[in-house]
Every structure is written in C-alpha cells, then in structure tokens.
C-alpha cells in the first residue's frame, strides 16, 4: 500500500560541533517531523569537503554526527538516516544539474556572494560555488515535498524548485517540486556576542555559541557573558529577542525580562542545560558502540539508495543516456 505521507529531506554537515543554533533551528524540529512524514536525514559529508578536511578528524566527525542525530531523537526505525557519500547518486545527479544551470543562477545567490565578499579568495573554492547544485540533487532524489530549512537556506530550496520545473518542462515529469519549510521559531538563532550574526560553529569566538556538548558550567559562563546591553547602557532589543527565543526553544514557554540581567541569563542557561542534558547522556552511551552507529547509517544508506537510484535511472533515461 502506497503511503500518503509527504516526503521530507534534510541534512547536516559533519563539522564536529553542533550548536544550539543547529539543534533548535533544525534537528529538534526534525524529531517532531518524523512522526508525521516520510523523512530522510543525511549527514552531508560531500558538502563538508568545500572546506579542507583532515582525514582522521573528518572520519570521526561523520561518526559523531550520526551518533548525535540519534541521541537527539532521530529514530532509524521511523526515518531514513544515512551518510551522503554512501549514495553515489547524489554526486552524479549534481553533475547533471550543473549542466542545466546558468552561471549567473549560482553566482547571484546571496550566500555565495556573501562568502565571496567576506572570505579570502583562496578559501572560496568551486565546491562553494556549486554547493546549491549538490543540495538540489540531495532534495530531488527523494521525491521531496518539504525541506525544513532556516531562512538563510530558503533561496537554495527555491532554486531546487526551479530546477525541478525546468527538467519537467524539458524532459517530461521527473521530479517532485519541493517547498521550503521554515519554522516560525528558532530558524535563526543568533550569536551570543553579536545578535546581528547567525550563531555559527565556524565563529572564532567560542563565547558566541553553545555546543550541545557544553557542560553546565560552560553554558552558564557563556550566557553570563552574552551581549545584552550596548556600550551606552541601552538594552539591545535584538539580543533580548535572541535570548528569549532560545529560552522558548528549550522550554516551549515565554520568559519575562528580569531587572537583574544576571538572573535573567542564569534562568536561560539552566533551561538550555536541562534541555541538552538527556542528549548528552544518550550520546555518551552511543559513542562507545561504533558498531551500532555504523549499522544504523549503513542500513539507512541501503534504504536511501533504492529511492535515489530509481530517480537517477529515470533522469538518465529521459535525457537519453545509454543504459
């Protein structure tokens, strides 16, 4: 019997550090989605290669990210959890998509223009330029209806939608047209030190972010140093809203501003730690059993291959490749 549930696809890069920005903005919501939809969740190791990796650390980061996703509540029984590079169709479809995109369609994307303007030129490689093509392949391979993303990734999902329509018009029905699913809360958790910047694991300032593996003392310390008052003594509304949003994501409740900002920050820190504590406990058990983790993502990869290879086969037949 065919499932009437819509298909969801989402991915996270194995960078080694998952922040509460990643957790509240994405992963925590994925856990909720897996009970309502057919979900595929990928550890996007191909995407991580846009930044030079140290092989040993890269290998461990992939394993740790898989363990972390399971510890956060993603169930291999409810969802398809897999490592991107285990499914070769991602790279193959990405190349085909690249051949159907104009240069300016990638060049004019906001994220690429930001990276090109703000990073040293020797760090901006071609993989960063073609990142949206691979992301489109990720999405389109799984007949995806909905893509849970933050506001900063909406444009890339819209490009995947354009690509789907372009292929369907040129070659007949191939792809499902995806829609971005941007959460009402948590889609943009900002830096604790600069509320105009998104919280990022690549930020050089450790105080700017909370890792989901930070202990209670570290979390309390980082929140206590969080920017809230501007140099002229005025309360920053952006910083206040960011901290209030973090509290809501951790508890599902609104928080009242305290006159004593130290107390206010301590309340938020405690709520975040209590929310992360079960994940940390689950992870500490999981990471000791590599065989279990590998079994989960290998079984997921085998399952993902069935759908991905079927889609790629249709694409190649429609385009006239020899089988």
N, C-alpha and C positions, 0 to 999 in steps of 0.2 A: 504494500500500500504506500502510495506516494505521500510524503509529509507536506502539509500545508503551511508549515512554519517558514518564515522568511530566513534567508541566509545572511549571516553576519561574518565579516572578516576584519581582523585587527592584528597588529604586530607591534613588537617592541624590540629595540636593538639590545644586544648583549654587551652593554658597556661596562658592566661590573658594579655600577652604582644605580640603584633605583631609588628615586627621591619620592617624597610625598606628592610632588607635582605629577609624577608618573602614576603613582598609586591612586590618588584622589581624582586626577583628571582622566584616568583611563582604566587601570586594572580593576579597581574596586567596582566600577560600573560594568566591566566585562563579566564579573562574577554574577551580577544580577541578570545580565542578558542571557546567560547560558541556560536558564530555566524557561526562557520564552522563545528562543530562536535556535536554529541550527548554526552553531558557532564554530569558526575555525580561527585559532590563535597561533601566530607564528613567532618564533624567535628569529628576527631578521638579521642573520649573520652576514648575508651578502651586502646589505645596506651598511653594515659597520665597517666594511673594507674601504669606504670613502675616506676613512682616517686610517693611517698606517697602524697596523696591529703587531704586537709581539706574540708570536705563535702560541707559546705556553700559556700566557695570560689570556689570550683570546679563547683558547680551548676551555680554560676554567670558567671564563665569564659566560660562555654558552651554557655550560652545565649548571652554573649557579643561577642563571636567569630562568632556566627550565624549573629548577627546584623552587625558586622564588615564586613563580607563577602558580605552582601547585600549592605552595604554602599560603599564598594569598586567597586560595579558594577555587581556582580553576580546576575543574574535575575532568580527568582524561576519560571518564565514563560518560560525562554529559557533553563534552566538547572534543574537537579535534585539535590537539596540541602537538605542534611539530616544529622542526628546525628547517628554516627556509632552504638551505643549500642541499638538504636531503631530497628535495623535489626539483629536479633539473629543469622542469617545465617553466619555472619562474624566469630563469636566465634566457631560455630560448624564446619565450613569448616577448620578453623585454626587447630583444633584438628586433623582432618583427614589428613591434610597436614603434621603435625608434625609426624604422624605415617609413613610417606613416605619419611622422610628426615633422612640422617645420621648425627650423632653428629658433625662430623668434617665439614660438609657443613655449619653449623651455627657457629661453633667455629672459623673457619678460615676467616670469613667475617671481612673486615677491620674495620668497625665501632665497632663491638663487641670487637675486640682485642684492639682498641684504648681506649674504655671505661674501659675495664678490667685493662688496664695498668695505667690509669690516674685518676681513682676514687677509693675511699675507698671501700674495699670489701663488707662492709655491705650495700653499696648503689647499688651494682650490683646484682640485683635480677634475677630470672628466666625469668621474662617478657621481660627484655632487651635481654636475650639470644634468646628467641623465637619471638622477635619483627618481624623479616623478614617473619616468617610463617603467622602471622596475616596480615602483609602487602600484602603477596601473595594472601591470601584469599580475602582481600579488592579488589584487582585488578581483580582476576579471576572470581569473582561472577558476574561481569557486562560485560562479553564478551569484555573485554577491548583490543583495538588495540594499543592505545598510552597512555603513562603515563608521564605527564610533571613533571620532577624532576630536582633537582640540581645535579651536578656532583657527590656529596657525596652519593647520593641515587641510582646512576646507577646500582651498584652491586646488590642491592636488587631487582630491576626490572629484572635484568638478572637471578636472582635466581627464580623469579616467572615464567619466560620463561622456565627455566629448568624443573620446577615442572609441568607446562602445558604439555610439551613434554613427560615427564615421565608418567603422568596419561593417556595421549592419546595413548601412546605405550602399556601400561599395560591393559587398560580397553576399548579402542576404543575412538573415538572422543568425548571429553567432553569440553575442554577449548580452548578458543582463545589464541593464543600465543602473548603476549604483547611486545611492543618495547618502550624503554625509549625515551622521547622527551626532550632533554637537550637544553635549549635556548642558542643562540650564545652570548648574553649579559645578565648580571645580574644573571647568575646561581650561582655565588659565590661572594656575597657582603661581604667584609672582615671587621674586627673590625676597628674602627676609631683609636684605640690606638695601635693595633698590626696587621699590614697588612698580617702577616703570618697565622693569625687565622680567621676563619669564624665569621662574626657578629652573636652573639648568645644572646637570651633573658635570658640565664642562667648565662652569664658572670657577675661576681661580680662587675665589674667596670661599673657603669652606663654611663660613658663617652664613652664607647666602641660602643654604639649602639644608633640608633634613633628609637624611638617608633612612630608609625603612629599617635599617640595621643599627641605627644610632641607639645607644643605651639611654636610660632615663636622665642621667646627669648631663650627657651631651645635648640631649633635646632641650632640657631646661636651660642650659647655658646658651644655646643658640637662640632660643626665643627671648631670653633676657637681654640679649644684645641686638635684637631685631629693631630695625629703624621704625620709629613711630612719630617722633617729634622732629620737625625741621629745625635748622640752626637758630631761627628766630623765635623758637619756643612754641610755634603753632603746630597743632595736631595735623598730621598728614592723613587726609581722608582716604587716599589710595592705599596707604599702609594699613590703616584701620580696617578697611573693607577686606583687604587680603587676609589679615589675621582672623577676622570674623568668618570669612569664607572657609578657612582652614578648620576652624572650630566646628562649623556646621558640617563639613565633610566628615569629620571624626565622630561627631555625636548625633547628627541629624537635628540638632537644636540651634536656636539663635542664642547669641551671647549679649549680655548687657555690658556696656562700657563701664569700667571701674575708674574712679577718680585716681586711684593709685595704679599707675601703669604697670608697676612691678607685679602687683597681684593679678592684674588682667592677663599679663603674659604667662604667669605661672599656671593660671587656670587652663589656658590653651595648651601649654606644654604637657600638663598632666593628662588632658583629654587625648592628645595625639599619642602619647606614650601608651596609654591604656588601650588605644585602638590598634597600635602596632605590636603590642606585646604577644598576642596569640600567633601572629605571623612569624615573629622571631623564634618563638618556641617550636612551631611547626618546621621552620627552616632548619633549625639546629638538629632536629631528628632526621629530616630528609637528606641533608647534605652528607650524612655519614653512610648513606646507602646509594652509591653511584649506580649500581646495577638496576635498582628500582627506577631511578630517574631516567636512565637510558632506555629501559623497557617502555616507559610511558611515552617518550618522544619518538622512539622508533616505531611503535605501534601507531602513533598518530601520523607519522610520515607515510607509512604504508597506506593508511586510510586516505590521506590527502592526495597521494599520487593517483589514486583511482579517478577522482574528480578532475584533478589538474591535467592528467594525460588525456582524458576524454575530451576536455575542452581544447587542448592544444591540437589533438588529432583533427577535430572539426575545423579549426583555424587553418591548418595546413592543407586540408582537403579543399576548403573554399578558395584558398589562394593558389591552388594548382601545384603544390608540391607532389613529388612522386613518392608514393608510399612503399 
